[in-house]
Amino acid sequence: MTQTSSEPLDTELADLPPALRWREWMARVEAVLFAASGPVGRDVLARVMGQDCALDLLIGDISAELAGRPYEIARLAGGWQFRTRPEHAAAIRTARQEGDATRDLTRNEALVLTIIAYMQPVTRGAIARLTGREVSRDLIARLHRQALIARGPRSPEPGAPYTYVTTPGFLAQFGLETLRDLPDIEALEDAGLLKPATEITLDLPIVAE
């Protein structure tokens, strides 16, 4: 079946046998994910499928076909995205000669990012009070350049400083679908695995300063 670009997309594909219809839906979803620069939500993918198509089953079938490939479909930031499997990350960074924008985090950056993740929206001053050390504008700028944080609403405290929040890029980079997937601080503290809040850390890549 041939469609020109001027024709509306036939999402139901009622003229195809069920098996071929399913394969076509799989191909469409895979194409949309492949072309996307970030996670793609359910509402977007639904535009290229029939009303009775079970998206989760469809993506499960695509994922099964990708077994053994160096990339996979991951559920991230409320959607789905093609992602290189973690074991190939070093090879990709080396091939691209990637610099500051994708480098590992320093300990201070990891600590600040963790506090923002758990306590957002939070001001730079509040982060400094929690850590007991100055939080430089340069550090905040580095996290911003890596698309891990963004400005949030202004705080009601004197001077109305900006707060900071994490981004969808933060979720995607650390394999989280939503912020609810962050480890539970209280449970970790109760288990003796975590010290007070000023020392909380995520499982983030860290380099020595």
Salt bridges, closest charged atoms under 4 A:
GLU24 OE2 - ARG28 NE 2.97
ASP56 OD2 - ARG42 NH2 3.20
GLU65 OE2 - ARG23 NH1 2.51
GLU72 OE2 - ARG83 NH2 2.92
GLU72 OE1 - ARG85 NH1 2.96
GLU98 OE2 - ARG96 NH1 3.26
ASP100 OD1 - ARG103 NE 2.60
ASP100 OD2 - ARG145 NH2 3.34
GLU109 OE2 - ARG103 NH2 2.69
GLU109 OE2 - ARG142 NE 2.44
GLU134 OE2 - ARG124 NH1 3.44
GLU177 OE2 - ARG75 NH2 3.07
